């Protein structure tokens, strides 16, 4: 596996993780709970797509992609993303290198597993994220336990 580097996600996803944190800090309702004309929220739409044939993360709209990342926060605490950023900075200094999409997904899964202290290969697979065999092997080499709670079963509660 190439040297881990900056984590790349879909444009706007990482900014929106921070925006959701600000909403929580100010006691505002999550935008992921906004409903459409049919009464479905972002969680409903994303979770309905996960189990469809030929599902991959690219089948999701931008905000729907946030639900997978929010599941990590729900499973591992509100400080999950700040901890992951710290782990990434401490272990792998950024040199301005922009990884390929393939490497970025491998890094996302690896760094998330390290931060959660849990083997998250199943989580990333369930969400159809293209983690390579090399990336999966890097996580397996950590010999981490499976998460105590399956993050894919979590969702933000409706108000």
MDTraj code that builds the backbone (N, CA, C; nanometers):
import mdtraj as md
import numpy as np

residues = "UNK UNK UNK UNK UNK UNK UNK UNK UNK UNK UNK UNK UNK UNK UNK UNK UNK UNK UNK UNK UNK UNK UNK UNK UNK UNK UNK UNK UNK UNK UNK UNK UNK UNK UNK UNK UNK UNK UNK UNK UNK UNK UNK UNK UNK UNK UNK UNK UNK UNK UNK UNK UNK UNK UNK UNK UNK UNK UNK UNK UNK UNK UNK UNK UNK UNK UNK UNK UNK UNK UNK UNK UNK UNK UNK UNK UNK UNK UNK UNK UNK UNK UNK UNK UNK UNK UNK UNK UNK UNK UNK UNK UNK UNK UNK UNK UNK UNK UNK UNK UNK UNK UNK UNK UNK UNK UNK UNK UNK UNK UNK UNK UNK UNK UNK UNK UNK UNK UNK UNK UNK UNK UNK UNK UNK UNK UNK UNK UNK UNK UNK UNK UNK UNK UNK UNK UNK UNK UNK UNK UNK UNK UNK UNK UNK UNK UNK UNK UNK UNK UNK UNK UNK UNK UNK UNK UNK UNK UNK".split()
xyz = np.array([
    [0.0850, -0.1174, 0.0000],
    [0.0000, 0.0000, 0.0000],
    [0.0888, 0.1227, 0.0000],
    [0.0519, 0.2204, -0.0796],
    [0.1277, 0.3442, -0.0855],
    [0.1255, 0.4116, 0.0513],
    [0.2242, 0.4949, 0.0746],
    [0.2301, 0.5656, 0.2024],
    [0.0999, 0.6398, 0.2253],
    [0.0376, 0.6211, 0.3419],
    [-0.0873, 0.6911, 0.3689],
    [-0.0689, 0.8415, 0.3553],
    [-0.1703, 0.9065, 0.3091],
    [-0.1644, 1.0493, 0.2853],
    [-0.2971, 1.1129, 0.3197],
    [-0.3151, 1.2342, 0.2744],
    [-0.4385, 1.3043, 0.3057],
    [-0.5590, 1.2228, 0.2655],
    [-0.6630, 1.2364, 0.3429],
    [-0.7867, 1.1659, 0.3152],
    [-0.8652, 1.2493, 0.2151],
    [-0.9088, 1.1860, 0.1095],
    [-0.9919, 1.2550, 0.0116],
    [-1.1288, 1.1899, 0.0110],
    [-1.2308, 1.2724, 0.0139],
    [-1.3672, 1.2220, 0.0027],
    [-1.4338, 1.3025, -0.1070],
    [-1.5571, 1.2760, -0.1313],
    [-1.6286, 1.3502, -0.2342],
    [-1.6260, 1.4981, -0.1998],
    [-1.6151, 1.5843, -0.3015],
    [-1.6132, 1.7280, -0.2748],
    [-1.7316, 1.7685, -0.1876],
    [-1.7059, 1.8449, -0.0861],
    [-1.8108, 1.8939, 0.0016],
    [-1.8435, 1.8040, 0.1187],
    [-1.8059, 1.6783, 0.1140],
    [-1.8430, 1.5876, 0.2226],
    [-1.7709, 1.6254, 0.3510],
    [-1.6394, 1.6480, 0.3456],
    [-1.5674, 1.6793, 0.4687],
    [-1.6111, 1.8130, 0.5264],
    [-1.6404, 1.9101, 0.4440],
    [-1.6897, 2.0390, 0.4925],
    [-1.8234, 2.0194, 0.5620],
    [-1.9070, 1.9341, 0.5076],
    [-2.0377, 1.9115, 0.5663],
    [-2.0312, 1.8335, 0.6967],
    [-1.9288, 1.7525, 0.7179],
    [-1.9101, 1.6872, 0.8477],
    [-1.8940, 1.7946, 0.9543],
    [-1.8133, 1.8947, 0.9238],
    [-1.7930, 2.0054, 1.0173],
    [-1.9216, 2.0856, 1.0356],
    [-1.9957, 2.1071, 0.9294],
    [-2.1216, 2.1809, 0.9388],
    [-2.2213, 2.1089, 1.0288],
    [-2.2275, 1.9768, 1.0179],
    [-2.3172, 1.9006, 1.1046],
    [-2.2742, 1.9125, 1.2507],
    [-2.1439, 1.9162, 1.2759],
    [-2.0936, 1.9331, 1.4125],
    [-2.1329, 2.0703, 1.4679],
    [-2.1262, 2.1726, 1.3854],
    [-2.1662, 2.3064, 1.4282],
    [-2.3154, 2.3081, 1.4595],
    [-2.3955, 2.2431, 1.3760],
    [-2.5392, 2.2352, 1.4040],
    [-2.5644, 2.1713, 1.5403],
    [-2.4933, 2.0627, 1.5698],
    [-2.5107, 1.9968, 1.7005],
    [-2.4681, 2.0895, 1.8138],
    [-2.3569, 2.1583, 1.7963],
    [-2.3049, 2.2467, 1.9014],
    [-2.4039, 2.3583, 1.9348],
    [-2.4782, 2.4039, 1.8338],
    [-2.5743, 2.5114, 1.8554],
    [-2.7162, 2.4608, 1.8765],
    [-2.7301, 2.3293, 1.8959],
    [-2.8604, 2.2715, 1.9237],
    [-2.9566, 2.2766, 1.8064],
    [-2.9034, 2.2897, 1.6866],
    [-2.9889, 2.2933, 1.5684],
    [-3.0167, 2.1521, 1.5187],
    [-3.1271, 2.1370, 1.4534],
    [-3.1650, 2.0095, 1.3942],
    [-3.0731, 1.9790, 1.2760],
    [-3.0330, 1.8541, 1.2629],
    [-2.9468, 1.8111, 1.1539],
    [-3.0172, 1.8265, 1.0200],
    [-2.9456, 1.8769, 0.9209],
    [-3.0009, 1.8880, 0.7856],
    [-3.0290, 1.7506, 0.7265],
    [-2.9666, 1.6472, 0.7806],
    [-2.9910, 1.5127, 0.7308],
    [-3.1325, 1.4650, 0.7648],
    [-3.1976, 1.5360, 0.8562],
    [-3.3340, 1.5003, 0.8965],
    [-3.4411, 1.5806, 0.8227],
    [-3.3977, 1.6725, 0.7346],
    [-3.4941, 1.7474, 0.6538],
    [-3.5655, 1.6502, 0.5604],
    [-3.6968, 1.6647, 0.5498],
    [-3.7747, 1.5727, 0.4666],
    [-3.8084, 1.6339, 0.3313],
    [-3.8283, 1.5447, 0.2346],
    [-3.8700, 1.5877, 0.1018],
    [-4.0231, 1.5847, 0.0941],
    [-4.0779, 1.6045, -0.0241],
    [-4.2235, 1.6093, -0.0426],
    [-4.2921, 1.4788, -0.0014],
    [-4.2184, 1.3670, -0.0114],
    [-4.2748, 1.2371, 0.0267],
    [-4.2595, 1.2074, 0.1758],
    [-4.1919, 1.2947, 0.2496],
    [-4.1720, 1.2735, 0.3918],
    [-4.0474, 1.1935, 0.4267],
    [-3.9625, 1.1656, 0.3282],
    [-3.8378, 1.0916, 0.3522],
    [-3.7259, 1.1882, 0.3834],
    [-3.6427, 1.1504, 0.4794],
    [-3.5249, 1.2323, 0.5076],
    [-3.4029, 1.1691, 0.4392],
    [-3.2904, 1.2348, 0.4513],
    [-3.1676, 1.1872, 0.3868],
    [-3.1327, 1.0471, 0.4335],
    [-3.1509, 1.0191, 0.5616],
    [-3.1234, 0.8859, 0.6149],
    [-3.2108, 0.7815, 0.5456],
    [-3.3392, 0.8098, 0.5345],
    [-3.4315, 0.7159, 0.4698],
    [-3.3852, 0.6841, 0.3281],
    [-3.3529, 0.7887, 0.2519],
    [-3.3148, 0.7701, 0.1120],
    [-3.1838, 0.6937, 0.0996],
    [-3.0855, 0.7262, 0.1825],
    [-2.9556, 0.6580, 0.1748],
    [-2.9670, 0.5125, 0.2176],
    [-3.0316, 0.4873, 0.3296],
    [-3.0408, 0.3503, 0.3800],
    [-3.1237, 0.2609, 0.2880],
    [-3.2194, 0.3192, 0.2160],
    [-3.2984, 0.2411, 0.1202],
    [-3.2128, 0.1953, 0.0023],
    [-3.1121, 0.2740, -0.0321],
    [-3.0267, 0.2410, -0.1469],
    [-2.9199, 0.1371, -0.1130],
    [-2.8784, 0.1311, 0.0122],
    [-2.7658, 0.0461, 0.0516],
    [-2.7852, -0.0995, 0.0113],
    [-2.9018, -0.1524, 0.0249],
    [-2.9243, -0.2943, -0.0025],
    [-2.9771, -0.3230, -0.1426],
    [-2.9636, -0.2263, -0.2331],
    [-3.0101, -0.2491, -0.3689],
    [-2.9017, -0.3208, -0.4500],
    [-2.9411, -0.3921, -0.5548],
    [-2.8415, -0.4612, -0.6380],
    [-2.7412, -0.3625, -0.6986],
    [-2.6183, -0.4061, -0.7072],
    [-2.5091, -0.3275, -0.7664],
    [-2.4844, -0.1954, -0.6945],
    [-2.5156, -0.1895, -0.5658],
    [-2.4966, -0.0661, -0.4895],
    [-2.3485, -0.0332, -0.4724],
    [-2.3148, 0.0924, -0.4920],
    [-2.1844, 0.1469, -0.4532],
    [-2.2098, 0.2854, -0.3970],
    [-2.1126, 0.3383, -0.3274],
    [-2.1265, 0.4697, -0.2669],
    [-2.1549, 0.5764, -0.3725],
    [-2.1145, 0.5526, -0.4952],
    [-2.1388, 0.6507, -0.6011],
    [-2.2864, 0.6589, -0.6398],
    [-2.3697, 0.5633, -0.5936],
    [-2.5137, 0.5694, -0.6178],
    [-2.5818, 0.6701, -0.5251],
    [-2.5067, 0.7267, -0.4331],
    [-2.5633, 0.8179, -0.3342],
    [-2.5408, 0.9631, -0.3734],
    [-2.6373, 1.0462, -0.3400],
    [-2.6202, 1.1906, -0.3533],
    [-2.5221, 1.2368, -0.2457],
    [-2.4705, 1.3583, -0.2590],
    [-2.3704, 1.4105, -0.1659],
    [-2.4153, 1.3993, -0.0207],
    [-2.5333, 1.4507, 0.0124],
    [-2.5776, 1.4466, 0.1521],
    [-2.6037, 1.3039, 0.1974],
    [-2.6464, 1.2177, 0.1060],
    [-2.6672, 1.0782, 0.1421],
    [-2.5348, 1.0118, 0.1811],
    [-2.4252, 1.0528, 0.1212],
    [-2.2935, 0.9980, 0.1566],
    [-2.2559, 1.0335, 0.3002],
    [-2.3065, 1.1444, 0.3463],
    [-2.2788, 1.1861, 0.4838],
    [-2.3352, 1.0882, 0.5860],
    [-2.4417, 1.0181, 0.5508],
    [-2.5021, 0.9277, 0.6483],
    [-2.4043, 0.8173, 0.6885],
    [-2.3277, 0.7661, 0.5935],
    [-2.2280, 0.6635, 0.6271],
    [-2.1255, 0.7204, 0.7244],
    [-2.0806, 0.8411, 0.6976],
    [-1.9798, 0.9024, 0.7840],
    [-2.0390, 0.9397, 0.9195],
    [-2.1641, 0.9778, 0.9206],
    [-2.2319, 1.0065, 1.0473],
    [-2.2493, 0.8790, 1.1298],
    [-2.2654, 0.7654, 1.0638],
    [-2.2752, 0.6401, 1.1385],
    [-2.1474, 0.6146, 1.2175],
    [-2.0333, 0.6532, 1.1634],
    [-1.9079, 0.6371, 1.2379],
    [-1.9082, 0.7254, 1.3620],
    [-1.9579, 0.8471, 1.3489],
    [-1.9669, 0.9362, 1.4651],
    [-2.0637, 0.8797, 1.5677],
    [-2.1782, 0.8302, 1.5221],
    [-2.2759, 0.7731, 1.6143],
    [-2.2192, 0.6517, 1.6872],
    [-2.1409, 0.5706, 1.6172],
    [-2.0857, 0.4487, 1.6767],
    [-1.9689, 0.4769, 1.7700],
    [-1.8863, 0.5766, 1.7359],
    [-1.7600, 0.5946, 1.8084],
    [-1.7462, 0.7289, 1.8775],
    [-1.8519, 0.8055, 1.8822],
    [-1.8532, 0.9294, 1.9601],
    [-1.8408, 1.0561, 1.8783],
    [-1.8909, 1.1647, 1.9371],
    [-1.8875, 1.2940, 1.8692],
    [-1.7464, 1.3405, 1.8367],
    [-1.6492, 1.2878, 1.9084],
    [-1.5112, 1.3297, 1.8833],
    [-1.4396, 1.2392, 1.7822],
    [-1.5144, 1.1518, 1.7138],
    [-1.4521, 1.0595, 1.6190],
    [-1.3713, 1.1317, 1.5119],
    [-1.4312, 1.2294, 1.4445],
    [-1.3615, 1.2961, 1.3340],
    [-1.2429, 1.3801, 1.3822],
    [-1.2539, 1.4555, 1.4917],
    [-1.1332, 1.5238, 1.5410],
    [-1.0220, 1.4248, 1.5800],
    [-1.0595, 1.3122, 1.6421],
    [-0.9585, 1.2108, 1.6764],
    [-0.8948, 1.1528, 1.5506],
    [-0.9756, 1.1280, 1.4481],
    [-0.9215, 1.0725, 1.3251],
    [-0.8260, 1.1708, 1.2585],
    [-0.8614, 1.2975, 1.2595],
    [-0.7711, 1.3985, 1.2043],
    [-0.6394, 1.4015, 1.2808],
    [-0.6465, 1.3894, 1.4127],
    [-0.5254, 1.3890, 1.4947],
    [-0.4393, 1.2662, 1.4658],
    [-0.5009, 1.1495, 1.4597],
    [-0.4279, 1.0259, 1.4280],
    [-0.3587, 1.0406, 1.2932],
    [-0.4306, 1.0920, 1.1970],
    [-0.3745, 1.1076, 1.0625],
    [-0.2551, 1.2030, 1.0641],
    [-0.2681, 1.3159, 1.1308],
    [-0.1577, 1.4126, 1.1372],
    [-0.0371, 1.3565, 1.2106],
    [-0.0598, 1.2832, 1.3194],
    [0.0507, 1.2311, 1.3984],
    [0.1267, 1.1200, 1.3273],
    [0.0554, 1.0334, 1.2598],
    [0.1196, 0.9171, 1.1991],
    [0.1688, 0.9417, 1.0574],
    [0.0978, 1.0245, 0.9841],
    [0.1323, 1.0441, 0.8438],
    [0.1266, 1.1915, 0.8092],
    [0.2391, 1.2547, 0.8192],
    [0.2461, 1.3974, 0.7886],
    [0.2129, 1.4211, 0.6412],
    [0.1292, 1.5190, 0.6141],
    [0.0935, 1.5514, 0.4770],
    [0.2092, 1.6245, 0.4108],
    [0.2372, 1.5856, 0.2902],
    [0.3400, 1.6537, 0.2129],
    [0.2784, 1.7219, 0.0918],
    [0.1480, 1.7421, 0.0965],
    [0.0780, 1.8041, -0.0140],
    [0.0428, 1.7063, -0.1247],
    [0.0754, 1.5795, -0.1032],
    [0.0459, 1.4760, -0.2021],
    [-0.1040, 1.4553, -0.2117],
    [-0.1544, 1.4499, -0.3312],
    [-0.2967, 1.4229, -0.3533],
    [-0.3095, 1.2791, -0.4016],
    [-0.3651, 1.1913, -0.3177],
    [-0.3728, 1.0495, -0.3539],
    [-0.4750, 1.0240, -0.4641],
    [-0.4600, 0.9114, -0.5270],
    [-0.5628, 0.8671, -0.6203],
    [-0.6894, 0.8375, -0.5407],
    [-0.8009, 0.8291, -0.6062],
    [-0.9263, 0.7962, -0.5395],
    [-0.9147, 0.6610, -0.4693],
    [-0.8493, 0.5660, -0.5355],
    [-0.8299, 0.4322, -0.4789],
    [-0.7534, 0.4398, -0.3468],
    [-0.6443, 0.5135, -0.3463],
    [-0.5640, 0.5290, -0.2250],
    [-0.6404, 0.6058, -0.1176],
    [-0.7174, 0.7039, -0.1602],
    [-0.7945, 0.7833, -0.0641],
    [-0.8954, 0.6965, 0.0106],
    [-0.9661, 0.6101, -0.0605],
    [-1.0615, 0.5211, 0.0069],
    [-0.9893, 0.4218, 0.0980],
    [-0.8751, 0.3696, 0.0529],
    [-0.7963, 0.2807, 0.1390],
    [-0.7566, 0.3529, 0.2669],
    [-0.7095, 0.4770, 0.2520],
    [-0.6682, 0.5547, 0.3688],
    [-0.7855, 0.5850, 0.4611],
    [-0.8984, 0.6203, 0.4031],
    [-1.0170, 0.6483, 0.4844],
    [-1.0525, 0.5271, 0.5701],
    [-1.0546, 0.4097, 0.5100],
    [-1.0890, 0.2880, 0.5842],
    [-0.9822, 0.2549, 0.6883],
    [-0.8566, 0.2703, 0.6525],
    [-0.7475, 0.2414, 0.7453],
    [-0.7485, 0.3375, 0.8640],
    [-0.7541, 0.4672, 0.8365],
    [-0.7514, 0.5670, 0.9440],
    [-0.8748, 0.5566, 1.0330],
    [-0.9902, 0.5296, 0.9729],
    [-1.1124, 0.5139, 1.0519],
    [-1.1016, 0.3923, 1.1435],
    [-1.0447, 0.2832, 1.0929],
    [-1.0280, 0.1627, 1.1752],
    [-0.9324, 0.1889, 1.2910],
    [-0.8225, 0.2571, 1.2638],
    [-0.7265, 0.2902, 1.3705],
    [-0.7944, 0.3776, 1.4754],
    [-0.8664, 0.4801, 1.4311],
    [-0.9316, 0.5725, 1.5230],
    [-1.0380, 0.5023, 1.6067],
    [-1.1157, 0.4169, 1.5445],
    [-1.2224, 0.3453, 1.6150],
    [-1.1688, 0.2291, 1.6976],
    [-1.0433, 0.1927, 1.6740],
    [-0.9854, 0.0720, 1.7344],
    [-1.0756, -0.0478, 1.7058],
    [-1.1212, -0.0532, 1.5803],
    [-1.2112, -0.1601, 1.5367],
    [-1.1878, -0.1880, 1.3885],
    [-1.2045, -0.3113, 1.3503],
    [-1.1922, -0.3523, 1.2112],
    [-1.3190, -0.3103, 1.1376],
    [-1.3067, -0.2099, 1.0520],
    [-1.4230, -0.1540, 0.9845],
    [-1.4348, -0.1976, 0.8387],
    [-1.3670, -0.3054, 0.8021],
    [-1.3770, -0.3529, 0.6634],
    [-1.5215, -0.3832, 0.6256],
    [-1.5976, -0.4460, 0.7135],
    [-1.7377, -0.4782, 0.6852],
    [-1.8220, -0.3532, 0.6650],
    [-1.7955, -0.2514, 0.7448],
    [-1.8682, -0.1252, 0.7331],
    [-1.8461, -0.0633, 0.5956],
    [-1.7193, -0.0520, 0.5549],
    [-1.6889, 0.0107, 0.4271],
    [-1.7395, -0.0733, 0.3102],
    [-1.7383, -0.2031, 0.3270],
    [-1.7924, -0.2921, 0.2237],
    [-1.9432, -0.2750, 0.2116],
    [-2.0131, -0.2681, 0.3257],
    [-2.1588, -0.2518, 0.3248],
    [-2.2001, -0.1227, 0.2539],
    [-2.1188, -0.0189, 0.2686],
    [-2.1486, 0.1090, 0.2054],
    [-2.0957, 0.1165, 0.0628],
    [-2.0429, 0.0073, 0.0124],
    [-1.9996, 0.0042, -0.1274],
    [-1.8829, 0.0960, -0.1565],
    [-1.7995, 0.1194, -0.0558],
    [-1.6814, 0.2029, -0.0780],
    [-1.5700, 0.1146, -0.1339],
    [-1.5031, 0.1613, -0.2369],
    [-1.4070, 0.0781, -0.3091],
    [-1.2715, 0.0647, -0.2398],
    [-1.2697, -0.0036, -0.1275],
    [-1.1435, -0.0309, -0.0582],
    [-1.0787, -0.1484, -0.1310],
    [-0.9527, -0.1328, -0.1679],
    [-0.8835, -0.2362, -0.2441],
    [-0.8446, -0.3536, -0.1545],
    [-0.8052, -0.4639, -0.2164],
    [-0.7563, -0.5792, -0.1401],
    [-0.6345, -0.5396, -0.0576],
    [-0.5514, -0.4533, -0.1128],
    [-0.4338, -0.4052, -0.0402],
    [-0.4762, -0.3241, 0.0830],
    [-0.5764, -0.2417, 0.0671],
    [-0.6280, -0.1638, 0.1795],
    [-0.6910, -0.2532, 0.2847],
    [-0.7652, -0.3525, 0.2407],
    [-0.8276, -0.4473, 0.3336],
    [-0.7208, -0.5256, 0.4100],
    [-0.6131, -0.5612, 0.3411],
    [-0.5030, -0.6349, 0.4058],
    [-0.4349, -0.5485, 0.5109],
    [-0.4196, -0.4196, 0.4821],
    [-0.3560, -0.3293, 0.5790],
    [-0.4385, -0.3219, 0.7072],
    [-0.5707, -0.3218, 0.6936],
    [-0.6577, -0.3200, 0.8119],
    [-0.6495, -0.4542, 0.8838],
    [-0.6522, -0.5625, 0.8093],
    [-0.6428, -0.6959, 0.8700],
    [-0.5133, -0.7101, 0.9496],
    [-0.4047, -0.6520, 0.8989],
    [-0.2750, -0.6597, 0.9676],
    [-0.2771, -0.5926, 1.1044],
    [-0.3732, -0.5064, 1.1286],
    [-0.3828, -0.4387, 1.2588],
    [-0.4402, -0.5304, 1.3667],
    [-0.5036, -0.6396, 1.3266],
    [-0.5642, -0.7350, 1.4208],
    [-0.6595, -0.6675, 1.5198],
    [-0.7425, -0.5807, 1.4678],
    [-0.8391, -0.5098, 1.5512],
    [-0.9645, -0.5945, 1.5693],
    [-1.0350, -0.5754, 1.6806],
    [-1.1622, -0.6473, 1.7000],
    [-1.2702, -0.5866, 1.6111],
    [-1.3757, -0.6625, 1.5896],
    [-1.4919, -0.6064, 1.5220],
    [-1.5544, -0.5026, 1.6153],
    [-1.6264, -0.4042, 1.5610],
    [-1.6890, -0.3048, 1.6489],
    [-1.7920, -0.3706, 1.7410],
    [-1.8045, -0.3187, 1.8616],
    [-1.9003, -0.3719, 1.9590],
    [-2.0433, -0.3593, 1.9064],
    [-2.0699, -0.2527, 1.8328],
    [-2.1992, -0.2296, 1.7692],
    [-2.1756, -0.2134, 1.6202],
    [-2.2563, -0.2758, 1.5386],
    [-2.2437, -0.2616, 1.3938],
    [-2.2867, -0.1205, 1.3556],
    [-2.1933, -0.0364, 1.3107],
    [-2.2294, 0.1019, 1.2772],
    [-2.3357, 0.1129, 1.1682],
    [-2.3459, 0.0133, 1.0802],
    [-2.4436, 0.0223, 0.9715],
    [-2.5871, 0.0143, 1.0215],
    [-2.6069, -0.0214, 1.1476],
    [-2.7420, -0.0308, 1.2043],
    [-2.7875, 0.1003, 1.2685],
    [-2.6986, 0.1997, 1.2715],
    [-2.7287, 0.3249, 1.3423],
    [-2.7811, 0.4308, 1.2477],
    [-2.8664, 0.5168, 1.3013],
    [-2.9113, 0.6350, 1.2290],
    [-2.9487, 0.7411, 1.3310],
    [-2.9446, 0.8629, 1.2875],
    [-2.9836, 0.9750, 1.3718],
    [-3.1314, 0.9608, 1.4068],
    [-3.1656, 0.9787, 1.5328],
    [-3.3080, 0.9662, 1.5692],
    [-3.3903, 1.0794, 1.5089],
    [-3.5109, 1.0451, 1.4726],
    [-3.6032, 1.1473, 1.4219],
    [-3.6517, 1.2295, 1.5406],
    [-3.6743, 1.3577, 1.5181],
    [-3.7245, 1.4419, 1.6294],
    [-3.8651, 1.4040, 1.6706],
])
top = md.Topology()
chain = top.add_chain()
for i, resn in enumerate(residues, 1):
    res = top.add_residue(resn, chain, resSeq=i)
    for name in ("N", "CA", "C"):
        top.add_atom(name, md.element.get_by_symbol(name[0]), res)
traj = md.Trajectory(xyz[None], top)
